[in-house]
Amino acid sequence: MSTERREGTKSEEHYRIAPRRVSFDWDGTPLHWIPDEPTATHVINVLHLLLPAGERWFVKVFKEALPLVDDPVLLKDVKGFMGQEATHSVQHAYVLDHLAHQRLGTEAYTRHVDFLFEKLLGEAPPFGAPIPTQEWLRFRLSLIAAIEQFTAVLGNWVLHAEGLDRAGADPVMLDLLRWHGAEEVEHRAVAFDMYQHCGGTGLPRYARRVEGMAVVAPVLLWLWVWGASYLMRHDPRLAGRMRYSLREHNRAVRRGLLPTWKELGSAIPRYFRRSYHPSQEGSLRKAVEYLATSPAARAAAGAAGRAALG
């Protein structure tokens, strides 16, 4: 077990991470699920474009790395993480189906996301690059750890985003986002701990962690802007009358409908600190409190309890 993991998770070391088999009914969710806010709606909707393929990829990479894990506590955490990520992937894919039913097809964008995760970041290095198998695995683990830094920040933000409630956001979509956000806070340290455990030692391990963030941050920004632009351009209700713009994005930020640039950007220098551990992100207490009241999580717990009884 790494020193960072021991020092970063003393109070939460034995917290059990487990998937919740949630489901959502999308029949009543409008296309613009934040009323009169297409920009904020679609900026957040980019999550649905990225996560089905992205979180399937997380699970695949972690399966490759499982034989390297000799810490039984970490192994349990990783298996819980994989179960949660698999469920996230499925539930966000259902939202893509819902968008398609509302005449907003996403295949022209998501096929590029699929290519990124399945081909460029697949089990073998792309284009026959002569990268040793272990180094390629370590690099991909560093990417996942960096991505999970942002998902933890976003998860913490949505749990506190009262602006979405004030704006009358659709309750089903809000529950999906907050259930997912709460689970991201729950498992915020697992990908980092997995990388630290499997990523070698000393300076090379730290340098690769920095490299992972240096790759992830600009690529995520590019994918997000491209995704929001795509959704607004193809939104049948807008019919070409409106495009994604930084001005509208910043107006939504001021209304509390999107996280601030500072909240997102400051996550990067924190991650670069040698002493950093993701247990410093967000509030596990807040996440657990939401999961105790989430309609989808409570229904899933009830169904699991009934199944266990009979």
C-alpha positions in Angstrom: 0.0 0.0 0.0 1.5 3.4 -1.0 2.5 6.0 1.6 0.1 8.5 -0.1 -2.8 6.1 0.3 -2.1 5.5 4.0 -1.8 9.2 4.7 -4.7 10.4 2.5 -7.4 8.0 3.6 -7.0 7.3 7.3 -10.6 8.3 8.3 -12.2 6.7 5.2 -9.9 3.7 4.6 -12.6 1.1 5.2 -15.6 2.9 3.6 -17.3 0.4 1.4 -17.7 1.3 -2.3 -20.5 -0.6 -3.9 -22.6 -0.1 -7.1 -26.3 0.8 -6.9 -28.4 -0.7 -9.6 -30.4 2.5 -10.3 -32.9 3.2 -13.1 -34.6 6.4 -14.3 -37.8 7.1 -16.2 -37.0 9.6 -18.9 -40.5 9.9 -20.4 -41.3 13.3 -18.7 -37.9 14.9 -19.1 -37.9 17.7 -21.7 -35.1 18.3 -24.2 -34.1 21.5 -22.4 -34.2 20.1 -18.9 -33.1 23.4 -17.4 -36.0 25.6 -18.5 -35.0 28.3 -21.0 -31.3 27.5 -20.6 -30.2 25.6 -23.7 -26.5 26.4 -23.2 -26.3 25.2 -19.6 -28.4 22.2 -20.6 -26.1 21.1 -23.4 -22.9 21.9 -21.6 -23.9 19.4 -18.9 -25.3 17.0 -21.6 -21.8 16.6 -22.9 -21.4 14.2 -20.0 -23.8 11.8 -21.7 -21.7 11.9 -24.9 -18.5 11.1 -23.1 -19.3 8.8 -20.3 -20.8 5.7 -21.9 -17.6 4.9 -23.8 -15.3 6.5 -21.3 -16.5 4.6 -18.3 -16.5 1.3 -20.2 -12.9 2.0 -21.0 -12.1 2.7 -17.3 -13.5 -0.8 -16.5 -11.5 -2.5 -19.3 -8.2 -0.8 -18.2 -8.7 -1.7 -14.6 -9.4 -5.3 -15.5 -6.1 -5.4 -17.3 -4.4 -4.1 -14.1 -6.2 -6.2 -11.5 -3.5 -8.9 -11.5 -1.0 -6.3 -10.4 -3.0 -5.4 -7.2 -1.7 -7.2 -4.1 -3.4 -5.0 -1.6 -6.7 -6.6 -0.5 -8.3 -3.3 0.6 -7.4 -1.6 -2.6 -8.7 -4.6 -4.6 -12.1 -4.3 -2.9 -12.2 -0.6 -3.6 -11.2 -1.2 -7.3 -14.0 -3.8 -7.8 -16.5 -1.5 -6.2 -15.3 1.3 -8.5 -15.6 -0.9 -11.5 -19.2 -1.8 -10.6 -20.1 1.8 -10.1 -18.5 2.9 -13.4 -20.2 0.2 -15.4 -23.6 1.4 -14.0 -22.8 5.0 -14.8 -22.0 4.0 -18.4 -25.3 2.2 -18.9 -27.4 5.0 -17.4 -25.8 7.8 -19.4 -26.3 5.7 -22.6 -30.0 5.6 -21.8 -30.0 9.4 -21.9 -28.5 9.3 -25.4 -31.5 7.1 -26.4 -33.8 9.7 -24.9 -32.1 12.5 -26.8 -32.5 10.5 -30.0 -36.2 10.1 -29.3 -36.4 13.9 -29.1 -34.8 14.1 -32.6 -31.3 15.0 -31.3 -29.1 12.3 -32.6 -25.6 12.0 -31.2 -23.9 9.3 -33.3 -21.9 11.7 -35.4 -20.1 12.8 -32.3 -20.0 9.7 -30.2 -18.4 7.6 -32.9 -15.3 9.8 -32.4 -15.4 9.3 -28.7 -15.7 5.5 -29.3 -12.6 5.7 -31.6 -10.7 7.6 -28.9 -11.3 5.1 -26.2 -11.5 1.9 -28.1 -8.7 2.4 -30.7 -6.3 5.2 -29.7 -6.4 4.1 -26.0 -7.1 0.5 -26.4 -5.2 -2.5 -25.0 -2.4 -2.1 -27.6 -0.6 1.2 -28.3 -2.0 2.9 -31.5 -0.3 2.8 -34.9 2.1 0.0 -33.7 4.0 2.4 -31.4 6.9 0.5 -29.7 5.7 1.1 -26.1 6.2 -1.7 -23.6 3.0 -3.3 -22.4 3.5 -2.3 -18.8 4.3 1.3 -19.6 1.2 1.6 -21.8 -0.9 0.3 -19.0 0.7 2.7 -16.5 0.1 5.6 -18.9 -3.6 4.7 -19.3 -4.0 4.4 -15.5 -2.5 7.9 -15.2 -5.1 9.2 -17.6 -7.9 7.6 -15.6 -6.6 9.1 -12.3 -6.5 12.6 -14.0 -10.0 12.3 -15.4 -11.3 11.2 -12.0 -9.8 14.4 -10.5 -12.3 16.3 -12.6 -15.2 14.0 -12.0 -14.7 14.4 -8.3 -14.7 18.2 -8.6 -17.8 18.0 -10.8 -19.5 15.6 -8.5 -18.9 17.9 -5.5 -20.1 20.9 -7.5 -23.4 19.3 -8.6 -24.2 18.2 -5.0 -24.0 21.8 -4.0 -25.5 23.4 -7.1 -28.5 25.1 -5.7 -28.8 27.2 -8.9 -30.1 24.2 -10.7 -32.9 23.8 -8.2 -33.7 27.5 -8.4 -33.9 27.3 -12.2 -36.4 24.4 -12.0 -34.2 21.7 -13.5 -35.9 18.5 -14.3 -35.9 16.4 -11.1 -35.1 13.1 -12.8 -32.1 14.5 -14.6 -31.0 16.2 -11.4 -31.2 13.0 -9.5 -29.1 11.2 -12.2 -26.5 13.9 -12.0 -26.4 14.0 -8.2 -26.5 10.2 -7.8 -23.6 10.0 -10.2 -21.8 13.0 -8.6 -22.2 11.4 -5.1 -20.6 8.2 -6.3 -17.8 10.1 -7.9 -17.1 11.6 -4.5 -17.4 8.2 -2.8 -14.7 6.7 -5.0 -12.7 9.9 -5.7 -9.4 8.3 -4.5 -9.6 4.9 -6.1 -8.2 5.6 -9.5 -5.4 7.6 -7.9 -4.6 4.8 -5.5 -4.7 2.3 -8.3 -2.2 4.4 -10.3 0.0 4.9 -7.3 0.0 1.1 -6.6 0.7 0.0 -10.2 2.6 3.0 -11.6 6.1 2.2 -10.4 8.0 4.2 -7.8 9.7 7.5 -7.2 10.1 10.3 -9.7 9.0 8.3 -12.8 5.7 7.6 -11.1 5.2 11.2 -10.3 6.3 12.4 -13.7 3.8 10.1 -15.4 1.1 11.4 -13.1 1.9 14.9 -14.3 2.0 13.7 -17.9 -1.5 12.2 -17.5 -3.0 15.5 -16.3 -1.1 17.4 -19.0 -2.8 15.2 -21.6 -6.3 15.0 -20.0 -6.9 18.7 -19.2 -6.7 20.1 -22.8 -8.3 17.1 -24.4 -11.3 17.2 -22.0 -11.7 21.0 -22.7 -11.6 20.4 -26.4 -14.1 17.5 -26.2 -16.4 19.6 -24.0 -16.5 22.6 -26.2 -16.9 20.5 -29.3 -19.7 18.5 -27.7 -21.6 21.5 -26.5 -21.3 23.1 -29.9 -22.5 19.9 -31.6 -25.5 19.6 -29.3 -26.6 23.2 -29.8 -26.0 23.0 -33.6 -28.2 19.9 -33.9 -30.9 20.8 -31.3 -34.2 20.6 -33.2 -35.8 23.2 -30.9 -33.1 25.8 -31.6 -33.3 25.1 -35.4 -30.0 26.9 -36.0 -31.0 30.1 -34.2 -28.4 29.8 -31.4 -24.9 28.5 -31.1 -22.6 27.7 -28.2 -20.9 30.9 -27.0 -18.5 31.7 -24.2 -20.8 34.7 -23.3 -23.8 32.5 -22.7 -21.7 29.9 -20.9 -20.4 32.6 -18.5 -23.9 33.9 -18.0 -24.9 30.4 -16.9 -21.9 30.2 -14.6 -23.0 33.4 -12.9 -26.5 31.9 -12.4 -25.0 28.9 -10.7 -26.0 26.5 -13.5 -22.4 25.5 -14.4 -19.2 25.3 -12.3 -16.9 28.2 -12.5 -13.7 28.2 -14.5 -11.8 28.6 -11.2 -13.4 25.6 -9.7 -12.3 23.5 -12.6 -8.9 25.1 -13.3 -7.7 25.1 -9.7 -8.1 21.3 -9.7 -5.0 21.0 -11.9 -2.3 22.7 -9.7 -3.7 20.8 -6.6 -3.2 17.5 -8.5 0.4 18.5 -9.3 1.4 18.7 -5.7 3.7 15.8 -4.7 1.8 15.4 -1.4 -1.7 15.5 -3.1 -4.4 12.8 -2.5 -7.9 13.0 -3.8 -9.5 12.3 -0.4 -9.1 16.1 -0.1 -11.7 16.6 -2.7 -15.4 17.1 -1.8 -17.2 15.8 1.2 -17.9 12.1 1.7 -20.5 13.0 4.3 -22.4 15.2 1.7 -22.3 12.4 -0.8 -23.6 9.8 1.6 -26.4 12.1 2.7 -27.5 12.6 -0.9 -27.4 8.9 -1.6 -29.7 8.3 1.4 -32.3 10.6 -0.1 -31.9 10.1 -3.9 -35.1 8.6 -5.3 -33.2 6.3 -7.7 -30.7 5.2 -5.1 -33.4 4.5 -2.5 -35.4 2.5 -5.1 -32.3 0.5 -6.0 -31.6 -0.2 -2.3 -35.2 -1.3 -1.8 -35.1 -3.6 -4.8 -31.7 -5.1 -3.6 -33.2 -5.7 -0.1 -36.3 -7.4 -1.5 -34.1 -9.6 -3.7 -31.9 -10.6 -0.7 -35.0 -11.6 1.2 -36.5 -13.8 -1.4 
